[in-house]
């Protein structure tokens, strides 16, 4: 009687196992991408809603956009200079 070779030992079976594993990975990736596509409209709507809410909050927050305070460092003398813009004019003060 002839003996059958072991199934796991042949190069053909190894290649089949490798292809089956690759197929499984591709199926998983495909499912993930399909979920992303299905969720895209909902995600876009949430992002748009958040941006509207932030814009509304900033608009109702009050204060003037001209009240800007910015701190700069003078590297030569290591002094801190604060520039304030109020009503269209700049004021400098050392802090």
C-alpha positions in Angstrom: 0.0 0.0 0.0 1.0 3.5 -0.7 1.2 6.0 2.0 -0.5 9.4 1.6 1.7 12.4 2.2 0.8 14.5 5.2 -1.5 17.4 4.1 0.2 20.0 6.2 3.6 19.2 4.8 3.1 20.0 1.1 4.0 23.3 -0.5 0.6 23.5 -2.2 -1.2 23.2 1.2 1.0 25.8 2.7 0.2 28.2 -0.2 -3.5 27.4 0.3 -3.3 28.2 4.0 -1.5 31.5 3.2 -4.1 32.4 0.6 -7.0 31.6 3.1 -5.3 33.8 5.7 -4.9 36.6 3.3 -8.5 36.3 2.2 -9.6 36.5 5.8 -7.6 39.7 6.3 -9.0 41.3 3.2 -12.6 40.4 4.3 -12.0 42.0 7.6 -10.5 45.1 6.0 -13.5 45.3 3.6 -16.0 45.1 6.5 -14.1 47.9 8.3 -14.2 50.1 5.2 -17.9 49.4 4.6 -18.6 50.5 8.2 -16.6 53.7 7.7 -18.6 54.4 4.5 -21.9 53.7 6.2 -20.9 56.0 9.2 -19.5 58.8 7.1 -22.8 60.9 6.8 -23.4 60.6 10.6 -19.8 61.6 11.4 -20.0 64.6 9.0 -23.3 65.7 10.5 -21.8 65.5 14.1 -18.8 67.5 13.0 -20.9 70.1 11.3 -23.2 70.4 14.4 -20.1 70.8 16.7 -18.7 73.6 14.5 -22.1 75.4 14.5 -22.3 75.1 18.3 -18.8 76.4 18.7 -19.4 79.3 16.4 -22.6 80.2 18.2 -20.9 80.0 21.5 -18.1 82.3 20.4 -20.7 84.7 18.9 -22.7 84.9 22.1 -19.7 84.9 24.4 -19.4 88.6 24.2 -16.3 90.8 24.3 -14.6 92.6 21.5 -12.4 91.0 18.9 -10.2 94.1 19.2 -9.3 93.3 22.8 -6.3 91.2 22.0 -3.4 90.8 24.4 -0.2 89.2 23.1 3.0 88.6 25.0 6.3 88.8 23.1 9.8 88.0 24.4 12.7 90.3 23.5 15.6 87.8 23.2 18.3 90.5 23.5 17.3 92.0 26.8 15.0 89.2 28.0 12.2 91.7 28.7 8.6 90.9 28.3 6.6 93.3 26.1 2.9 93.3 26.0 1.1 94.7 23.1 -2.5 95.6 23.6 -4.8 96.7 20.8 -7.8 98.7 21.9 -10.1 100.5 19.5 -7.6 100.4 16.7 -4.5 101.7 18.5 -1.6 99.8 20.0 -0.2 100.3 23.5 3.2 99.0 24.6 3.9 98.3 28.2 6.8 96.5 29.8 5.9 93.8 32.2 
